[in-house]
Amino acid sequence: MQLQANALDTMQDRIEALNLPPTLTARLRQLQALQASAQRHRRPVGIIGPGDAGEREYDAARHIARALATAGMAIVCGGRGGVMQAAAQGASDAGGVAIGILPEEDERNANPYLSVTLPTGIGEMRNALIARSAVCLIAVGYNMGTLSEMALGLKWERPVFVLYGALSLPGAIEVHSAHDMLGAVLDCLLKR
């Protein structure tokens, strides 16, 4: 029992160390408590975006993934570079789980931060697996692959959140900063 209490204290310390606004910190604690319970989300959050992301997209994806992983959420991504690597790095930095669903039949293009690699050999059709497996999708920037994941997520009634997207898809929720994204995603995850 004492071991569980110490682990919980450590997780709360990690949430505090993120230096987020108090409202986000409180909601991350709520998510962390949910993730420590039998009612936890067993499905990951999908973090999607271009493989050739710029620094702005990379930093935002890493920040968002780190916060969610600190609260106990796993993330799923396409497993390669750019936003996918940033998300995996953020989850890894927090000691969390980052699942990469790769289009190739092997791991040669997998980013080094993944906890689990799933080489599929199905090419870009793997985008459907990402959209289908996620509890919600976080798009940071976009390219054609990201748009396909967003469209599939919306078709399958997954909440889709977009940061730094120049195109709007009906039903996607656009946000203006990484903190806004985190707040919107936390609202979604805590609304059970």
C-alpha atoms as an extended CHARMM CRD file, in Angstrom:
* protein
*
       192  EXT
         1         1  MET       CA              0.0000000000        0.0000000000        0.0000000000  PROA      1               0.0000000000
         2         2  GLN       CA              2.8320000000        2.3930000000        0.8620000000  PROA      2               0.0000000000
         3         3  LEU       CA              4.4960000000        1.6160000000       -2.4830000000  PROA      3               0.0000000000
         4         4  GLN       CA              1.3320000000        2.6980000000       -4.3560000000  PROA      4               0.0000000000
         5         5  ALA       CA              1.1420000000        5.9270000000       -2.3270000000  PROA      5               0.0000000000
         6         6  ASN       CA              4.7900000000        6.7050000000       -3.1270000000  PROA      6               0.0000000000
         7         7  ALA       CA              4.1960000000        6.0560000000       -6.8420000000  PROA      7               0.0000000000
         8         8  LEU       CA              1.1880000000        8.3810000000       -6.7700000000  PROA      8               0.0000000000
         9         9  ASP       CA              3.2440000000       11.0970000000       -5.0510000000  PROA      9               0.0000000000
        10        10  THR       CA              5.9550000000       10.7310000000       -7.7010000000  PROA      10              0.0000000000
        11        11  MET       CA              3.4050000000       11.0760000000      -10.5070000000  PROA      11              0.0000000000
        12        12  GLN       CA              1.9300000000       14.1740000000       -8.8760000000  PROA      12              0.0000000000
        13        13  ASP       CA              5.4440000000       15.6270000000       -8.5550000000  PROA      13              0.0000000000
        14        14  ARG       CA              5.9760000000       15.0040000000      -12.2820000000  PROA      14              0.0000000000
        15        15  ILE       CA              2.7330000000       16.8160000000      -13.0940000000  PROA      15              0.0000000000
        16        16  GLU       CA              3.8480000000       19.7770000000      -10.9430000000  PROA      16              0.0000000000
        17        17  ALA       CA              7.2270000000       19.7970000000      -12.7270000000  PROA      17              0.0000000000
        18        18  LEU       CA              5.4840000000       20.4810000000      -16.0650000000  PROA      18              0.0000000000
        19        19  ASN       CA              4.8920000000       24.0800000000      -14.8270000000  PROA      19              0.0000000000
        20        20  LEU       CA              1.4900000000       24.3550000000      -16.4790000000  PROA      20              0.0000000000
        21        21  PRO       CA             -1.2420000000       26.8260000000      -15.5530000000  PROA      21              0.0000000000
        22        22  PRO       CA             -3.0620000000       25.7440000000      -12.3580000000  PROA      22              0.0000000000
        23        23  THR       CA             -6.2640000000       24.7360000000      -14.1840000000  PROA      23              0.0000000000
        24        24  LEU       CA             -4.3400000000       22.3840000000      -16.5060000000  PROA      24              0.0000000000
        25        25  THR       CA             -2.3510000000       20.9820000000      -13.5780000000  PROA      25              0.0000000000
        26        26  ALA       CA             -5.5630000000       20.2280000000      -11.6700000000  PROA      26              0.0000000000
        27        27  ARG       CA             -7.1330000000       18.5280000000      -14.6980000000  PROA      27              0.0000000000
        28        28  LEU       CA             -3.9940000000       16.4830000000      -15.3470000000  PROA      28              0.0000000000
        29        29  ARG       CA             -4.2050000000       15.2890000000      -11.7240000000  PROA      29              0.0000000000
        30        30  GLN       CA             -7.8220000000       14.2740000000      -12.3680000000  PROA      30              0.0000000000
        31        31  LEU       CA             -6.7460000000       12.3530000000      -15.4710000000  PROA      31              0.0000000000
        32        32  GLN       CA             -3.9060000000       10.7290000000      -13.5370000000  PROA      32              0.0000000000
        33        33  ALA       CA             -6.3850000000        9.5640000000      -10.8780000000  PROA      33              0.0000000000
        34        34  LEU       CA             -8.6810000000        8.2170000000      -13.5940000000  PROA      34              0.0000000000
        35        35  GLN       CA             -5.7840000000        6.3880000000      -15.2470000000  PROA      35              0.0000000000
        36        36  ALA       CA             -4.8840000000        4.7840000000      -11.8970000000  PROA      36              0.0000000000
        37        37  SER       CA             -8.4220000000        3.3920000000      -11.5710000000  PROA      37              0.0000000000
        38        38  ALA       CA            -10.3060000000        0.4860000000      -13.0970000000  PROA      38              0.0000000000
        39        39  GLN       CA            -12.2100000000        2.9930000000      -15.2980000000  PROA      39              0.0000000000
        40        40  ARG       CA             -9.0190000000        4.1470000000      -17.0570000000  PROA      40              0.0000000000
        41        41  HSD       CA             -8.7830000000        4.7830000000      -20.7700000000  PROA      41              0.0000000000
        42        42  ARG       CA             -7.2610000000        1.6350000000      -22.2300000000  PROA      42              0.0000000000
        43        43  ARG       CA             -7.0300000000        3.1160000000      -25.7120000000  PROA      43              0.0000000000
        44        44  PRO       CA             -4.2580000000        5.5770000000      -26.5430000000  PROA      44              0.0000000000
        45        45  VAL       CA             -4.5070000000        9.1670000000      -27.6850000000  PROA      45              0.0000000000
        46        46  GLY       CA             -3.4860000000        9.5350000000      -31.3350000000  PROA      46              0.0000000000
        47        47  ILE       CA             -0.9800000000       12.2810000000      -32.0670000000  PROA      47              0.0000000000
        48        48  ILE       CA             -0.6920000000       12.8970000000      -35.7850000000  PROA      48              0.0000000000
        49        49  GLY       CA              1.0810000000       15.3390000000      -38.0370000000  PROA      49              0.0000000000
        50        50  PRO       CA              3.6660000000       15.7280000000      -40.7750000000  PROA      50              0.0000000000
        51        51  GLY       CA              6.9200000000       13.8220000000      -40.8030000000  PROA      51              0.0000000000
        52        52  ASP       CA              8.7130000000       16.9950000000      -41.8860000000  PROA      52              0.0000000000
        53        53  ALA       CA              7.3140000000       19.1940000000      -39.1100000000  PROA      53              0.0000000000
        54        54  GLY       CA              8.9510000000       22.4670000000      -38.2050000000  PROA      54              0.0000000000
        55        55  GLU       CA             10.2120000000       23.4330000000      -34.7680000000  PROA      55              0.0000000000
        56        56  ARG       CA              6.8590000000       24.9640000000      -33.7280000000  PROA      56              0.0000000000
        57        57  GLU       CA              4.9480000000       21.7390000000      -34.4720000000  PROA      57              0.0000000000
        58        58  TYR       CA              7.6850000000       19.5310000000      -32.9980000000  PROA      58              0.0000000000
        59        59  ASP       CA              7.7570000000       21.4650000000      -29.7140000000  PROA      59              0.0000000000
        60        60  ALA       CA              3.9670000000       21.4890000000      -29.3720000000  PROA      60              0.0000000000
        61        61  ALA       CA              3.6080000000       17.7460000000      -30.0530000000  PROA      61              0.0000000000
        62        62  ARG       CA              6.3810000000       16.8950000000      -27.5910000000  PROA      62              0.0000000000
        63        63  HSD       CA              4.8690000000       19.1540000000      -24.9060000000  PROA      63              0.0000000000
        64        64  ILE       CA              1.3510000000       17.7390000000      -25.3110000000  PROA      64              0.0000000000
        65        65  ALA       CA              2.5060000000       14.1080000000      -25.3540000000  PROA      65              0.0000000000
        66        66  ARG       CA              4.7100000000       14.6120000000      -22.2910000000  PROA      66              0.0000000000
        67        67  ALA       CA              1.8070000000       16.0570000000      -20.3040000000  PROA      67              0.0000000000
        68        68  LEU       CA             -0.6160000000       13.3030000000      -21.3080000000  PROA      68              0.0000000000
        69        69  ALA       CA              1.9250000000       10.5460000000      -20.6520000000  PROA      69              0.0000000000
        70        70  THR       CA              2.7430000000       12.0460000000      -17.2600000000  PROA      70              0.0000000000
        71        71  ALA       CA             -0.9310000000       11.5900000000      -16.3870000000  PROA      71              0.0000000000
        72        72  GLY       CA             -0.8480000000        7.9600000000      -17.5590000000  PROA      72              0.0000000000
        73        73  MET       CA             -2.1220000000        8.1140000000      -21.1350000000  PROA      73              0.0000000000
        74        74  ALA       CA             -0.4550000000        6.0520000000      -23.8530000000  PROA      74              0.0000000000
        75        75  ILE       CA             -0.0140000000        7.6470000000      -27.2580000000  PROA      75              0.0000000000
        76        76  VAL       CA             -0.1980000000        6.1540000000      -30.7350000000  PROA      76              0.0000000000
        77        77  CYS       CA              1.3830000000        7.6770000000      -33.8210000000  PROA      77              0.0000000000
        78        78  GLY       CA              2.7570000000        6.7650000000      -37.2330000000  PROA      78              0.0000000000
        79        79  GLY       CA              6.1300000000        5.9060000000      -35.7470000000  PROA      79              0.0000000000
        80        80  ARG       CA              8.4010000000        7.9350000000      -38.0060000000  PROA      80              0.0000000000
        81        81  GLY       CA              9.9000000000       11.4630000000      -37.7470000000  PROA      81              0.0000000000
        82        82  GLY       CA              8.5160000000       14.9630000000      -37.2900000000  PROA      82              0.0000000000
        83        83  VAL       CA              5.3720000000       15.2190000000      -35.1760000000  PROA      83              0.0000000000
        84        84  MET       CA              5.3850000000       11.4380000000      -34.7100000000  PROA      84              0.0000000000
        85        85  GLN       CA              8.8990000000       11.4860000000      -33.2690000000  PROA      85              0.0000000000
        86        86  ALA       CA              8.1190000000       14.5250000000      -31.1180000000  PROA      86              0.0000000000
        87        87  ALA       CA              5.0750000000       12.7820000000      -29.6290000000  PROA      87              0.0000000000
        88        88  ALA       CA              7.0500000000        9.6090000000      -28.9520000000  PROA      88              0.0000000000
        89        89  GLN       CA              9.8620000000       11.6560000000      -27.3980000000  PROA      89              0.0000000000
        90        90  GLY       CA              7.4320000000       13.5080000000      -25.1240000000  PROA      90              0.0000000000
        91        91  ALA       CA              5.8230000000       10.2730000000      -23.9500000000  PROA      91              0.0000000000
        92        92  SER       CA              9.2390000000        8.6460000000      -23.4740000000  PROA      92              0.0000000000
        93        93  ASP       CA             10.5400000000       11.6400000000      -21.4940000000  PROA      93              0.0000000000
        94        94  ALA       CA              7.5960000000       11.1710000000      -19.1160000000  PROA      94              0.0000000000
        95        95  GLY       CA              8.1940000000        7.4340000000      -18.7510000000  PROA      95              0.0000000000
        96        96  GLY       CA              5.0430000000        6.7240000000      -20.7520000000  PROA      96              0.0000000000
        97        97  VAL       CA              4.1280000000        4.4290000000      -23.6130000000  PROA      97              0.0000000000
        98        98  ALA       CA              4.4920000000        5.4800000000      -27.2610000000  PROA      98              0.0000000000
        99        99  ILE       CA              3.1320000000        3.0740000000      -29.8810000000  PROA      99              0.0000000000
       100       100  GLY       CA              4.2470000000        3.5020000000      -33.4850000000  PROA      100             0.0000000000
       101       101  ILE       CA              2.1700000000        1.9540000000      -36.2730000000  PROA      101             0.0000000000
       102       102  LEU       CA              4.6150000000        1.8270000000      -39.1730000000  PROA      102             0.0000000000
       103       103  PRO       CA              3.7220000000        1.5610000000      -42.8570000000  PROA      103             0.0000000000
       104       104  GLU       CA              6.7230000000       -0.6770000000      -43.6160000000  PROA      104             0.0000000000
       105       105  GLU       CA              7.2120000000       -4.3830000000      -42.9660000000  PROA      105             0.0000000000
       106       106  ASP       CA             10.1480000000       -3.7000000000      -40.6730000000  PROA      106             0.0000000000
       107       107  GLU       CA             11.4030000000       -1.1940000000      -38.0820000000  PROA      107             0.0000000000
       108       108  ARG       CA             14.1690000000        0.5010000000      -40.0780000000  PROA      108             0.0000000000
       109       109  ASN       CA             12.3670000000        3.8800000000      -40.2370000000  PROA      109             0.0000000000
       110       110  ALA       CA             11.0180000000        3.8100000000      -36.6770000000  PROA      110             0.0000000000
       111       111  ASN       CA             11.9750000000        6.7280000000      -34.4890000000  PROA      111             0.0000000000
       112       112  PRO       CA             14.1550000000        5.9060000000      -31.4580000000  PROA      112             0.0000000000
       113       113  TYR       CA             11.6270000000        7.0160000000      -28.8160000000  PROA      113             0.0000000000
       114       114  LEU       CA              8.9420000000        4.4010000000      -29.4420000000  PROA      114             0.0000000000
       115       115  SER       CA              8.0690000000        1.9330000000      -26.6880000000  PROA      115             0.0000000000
       116       116  VAL       CA              6.3080000000       -0.3950000000      -29.1280000000  PROA      116             0.0000000000
       117       117  THR       CA              6.6950000000       -0.6310000000      -32.8950000000  PROA      117             0.0000000000
       118       118  LEU       CA              4.0930000000       -2.3030000000      -35.0570000000  PROA      118             0.0000000000
       119       119  PRO       CA              5.4270000000       -2.7360000000      -38.6050000000  PROA      119             0.0000000000
       120       120  THR       CA              2.3570000000       -3.3830000000      -40.7390000000  PROA      120             0.0000000000
       121       121  GLY       CA              3.5330000000       -3.6340000000      -44.3400000000  PROA      121             0.0000000000
       122       122  ILE       CA              0.2930000000       -1.9540000000      -45.4490000000  PROA      122             0.0000000000
       123       123  GLY       CA              1.6880000000        1.4550000000      -46.3860000000  PROA      123             0.0000000000
       124       124  GLU       CA             -0.4230000000        4.5230000000      -45.7830000000  PROA      124             0.0000000000
       125       125  MET       CA             -3.4410000000        2.3460000000      -45.0130000000  PROA      125             0.0000000000
       126       126  ARG       CA             -1.9130000000        2.2610000000      -41.5460000000  PROA      126             0.0000000000
       127       127  ASN       CA             -3.4880000000        5.7020000000      -41.0870000000  PROA      127             0.0000000000
       128       128  ALA       CA             -6.8110000000        3.9230000000      -40.6340000000  PROA      128             0.0000000000
       129       129  LEU       CA             -5.3500000000        1.8360000000      -37.8020000000  PROA      129             0.0000000000
       130       130  ILE       CA             -4.1440000000        4.9680000000      -36.0310000000  PROA      130             0.0000000000
       131       131  ALA       CA             -7.5130000000        6.7040000000      -36.3810000000  PROA      131             0.0000000000
       132       132  ARG       CA             -9.4810000000        3.6030000000      -35.3780000000  PROA      132             0.0000000000
       133       133  SER       CA             -7.3410000000        2.7230000000      -32.3530000000  PROA      133             0.0000000000
       134       134  ALA       CA             -7.2700000000        6.1690000000      -30.7200000000  PROA      134             0.0000000000
       135       135  VAL       CA             -9.7290000000        7.5090000000      -28.1680000000  PROA      135             0.0000000000
       136       136  CYS       CA             -9.2340000000       10.9230000000      -29.8190000000  PROA      136             0.0000000000
       137       137  LEU       CA             -6.8610000000       12.4480000000      -32.3620000000  PROA      137             0.0000000000
       138       138  ILE       CA             -4.5270000000       15.3940000000      -31.8680000000  PROA      138             0.0000000000
       139       139  ALA       CA             -3.3380000000       16.8770000000      -35.1680000000  PROA      139             0.0000000000
       140       140  VAL       CA             -0.3420000000       19.2020000000      -34.9170000000  PROA      140             0.0000000000
       141       141  GLY       CA              0.2170000000       20.6600000000      -38.3730000000  PROA      141             0.0000000000
       142       142  TYR       CA             -0.9050000000       18.6730000000      -41.3640000000  PROA      142             0.0000000000
       143       143  ASN       CA             -0.0940000000       17.0030000000      -44.6330000000  PROA      143             0.0000000000
       144       144  MET       CA             -2.1670000000       14.6780000000      -46.8050000000  PROA      144             0.0000000000
       145       145  GLY       CA             -1.6090000000       11.7170000000      -44.4690000000  PROA      145             0.0000000000
       146       146  THR       CA             -2.6890000000       13.7840000000      -41.4630000000  PROA      146             0.0000000000
       147       147  LEU       CA             -5.8190000000       14.9220000000      -43.3050000000  PROA      147             0.0000000000
       148       148  SER       CA             -6.7110000000       11.3080000000      -44.0900000000  PROA      148             0.0000000000
       149       149  GLU       CA             -6.3300000000       10.3440000000      -40.4150000000  PROA      149             0.0000000000
       150       150  MET       CA             -8.4430000000       13.3230000000      -39.3610000000  PROA      150             0.0000000000
       151       151  ALA       CA            -11.1760000000       12.4890000000      -41.8870000000  PROA      151             0.0000000000
       152       152  LEU       CA            -11.2730000000        8.8460000000      -40.8160000000  PROA      152             0.0000000000
       153       153  GLY       CA            -11.3390000000        9.8290000000      -37.1570000000  PROA      153             0.0000000000
       154       154  LEU       CA            -14.2940000000       12.1310000000      -37.7580000000  PROA      154             0.0000000000
       155       155  LYS       CA            -16.0730000000        9.4520000000      -39.8090000000  PROA      155             0.0000000000
       156       156  TRP       CA            -15.6570000000        7.0330000000      -36.8900000000  PROA      156             0.0000000000
       157       157  GLU       CA            -16.8650000000        9.6740000000      -34.4050000000  PROA      157             0.0000000000
       158       158  ARG       CA            -13.5220000000       10.2470000000      -32.7440000000  PROA      158             0.0000000000
       159       159  PRO       CA            -12.9590000000       13.7340000000      -31.3860000000  PROA      159             0.0000000000
       160       160  VAL       CA            -10.3500000000       15.4470000000      -33.5860000000  PROA      160             0.0000000000
       161       161  PHE       CA             -8.3960000000       18.4490000000      -32.3020000000  PROA      161             0.0000000000
       162       162  VAL       CA             -6.2590000000       20.5850000000      -34.6270000000  PROA      162             0.0000000000
       163       163  LEU       CA             -3.3440000000       22.9020000000      -33.8840000000  PROA      163             0.0000000000
       164       164  TYR       CA             -1.5210000000       24.7300000000      -36.6890000000  PROA      164             0.0000000000
       165       165  GLY       CA             -3.8320000000       23.4080000000      -39.3860000000  PROA      165             0.0000000000
       166       166  ALA       CA             -4.5640000000       25.6870000000      -42.3140000000  PROA      166             0.0000000000
       167       167  LEU       CA             -7.4760000000       23.5620000000      -43.5420000000  PROA      167             0.0000000000
       168       168  SER       CA            -10.6520000000       23.0210000000      -41.5840000000  PROA      168             0.0000000000
       169       169  LEU       CA            -12.5730000000       19.7840000000      -41.6580000000  PROA      169             0.0000000000
       170       170  PRO       CA            -16.2040000000       19.9480000000      -40.5500000000  PROA      170             0.0000000000
       171       171  GLY       CA            -16.3760000000       18.6050000000      -37.0060000000  PROA      171             0.0000000000
       172       172  ALA       CA            -12.7020000000       19.1010000000      -36.1300000000  PROA      172             0.0000000000
       173       173  ILE       CA            -12.0290000000       21.3500000000      -33.1420000000  PROA      173             0.0000000000
       174       174  GLU       CA             -9.4130000000       24.0100000000      -33.8470000000  PROA      174             0.0000000000
       175       175  VAL       CA             -7.2430000000       25.3700000000      -31.0270000000  PROA      175             0.0000000000
       176       176  HSD       CA             -4.6250000000       28.1120000000      -31.0010000000  PROA      176             0.0000000000
       177       177  SER       CA             -1.8710000000       26.9240000000      -28.6500000000  PROA      177             0.0000000000
       178       178  ALA       CA             -0.4190000000       23.8050000000      -27.0630000000  PROA      178             0.0000000000
       179       179  HSD       CA             -2.0640000000       24.7750000000      -23.7460000000  PROA      179             0.0000000000
       180       180  ASP       CA             -5.4350000000       25.2210000000      -25.4820000000  PROA      180             0.0000000000
       181       181  MET       CA             -4.9470000000       21.8060000000      -27.1060000000  PROA      181             0.0000000000
       182       182  LEU       CA             -4.1240000000       20.1870000000      -23.7930000000  PROA      182             0.0000000000
       183       183  GLY       CA             -7.1910000000       21.7720000000      -22.1820000000  PROA      183             0.0000000000
       184       184  ALA       CA             -9.5240000000       20.6070000000      -24.9570000000  PROA      184             0.0000000000
       185       185  VAL       CA             -8.1220000000       17.0720000000      -24.8990000000  PROA      185             0.0000000000
       186       186  LEU       CA             -8.3400000000       16.8890000000      -21.1040000000  PROA      186             0.0000000000
       187       187  ASP       CA            -11.9990000000       17.9840000000      -21.2890000000  PROA      187             0.0000000000
       188       188  CYS       CA            -12.5960000000       15.1460000000      -23.7490000000  PROA      188             0.0000000000
       189       189  LEU       CA            -10.7680000000       12.5070000000      -21.6980000000  PROA      189             0.0000000000
       190       190  LEU       CA            -12.3630000000       13.5110000000      -18.4040000000  PROA      190             0.0000000000
       191       191  LYS       CA            -15.8970000000       13.6440000000      -19.8600000000  PROA      191             0.0000000000
       192       192  ARG       CA            -16.8160000000       10.0230000000      -19.1450000000  PROA      192             0.0000000000
